[in-house]
Amino acid sequence: MGYRLVQAVLVVTVGRLGDMFGRVRIYNSGFVVFTVASAQPDYRAFADRIGQATAAGVAPGSPEGQALLDSIVPAAGRARLLTQLETFTDARVERYWQLLAILNGQSAPPSVVPAFDWLIAALRADLS
């Protein structure tokens, strides 16, 4: 139901934008947005690797933790990533999405907030 509602709204909106700015320009913009969105890293895979490190008792500030951080996050983008994670990592928001999935008849996704809390601690240790 939700997918069709979003699709219906987007068809009308993007159609109007196509009338205003040209179909080719809007099509190319959509292609660029799709390509950029597809190139984003798989945060579930990061959460799995960090979850394994947490289960093994690897501390975020330890050499093993820093080696894991080096394999996941390039050094150039660490400060920006830390700011984003501190802003958007919240167990209450994750719980909201889990409940929303259950209400829509889907299974609740596994919790990734503990993994991102570990990543935040590792980034803080690296940047300090």
Helices and strands as residue ranges (DSSP letters): H 2-21, H 23-38, H 43-55, H 63-72, G 75-77, H 78-88, H 91-103, H 113-127
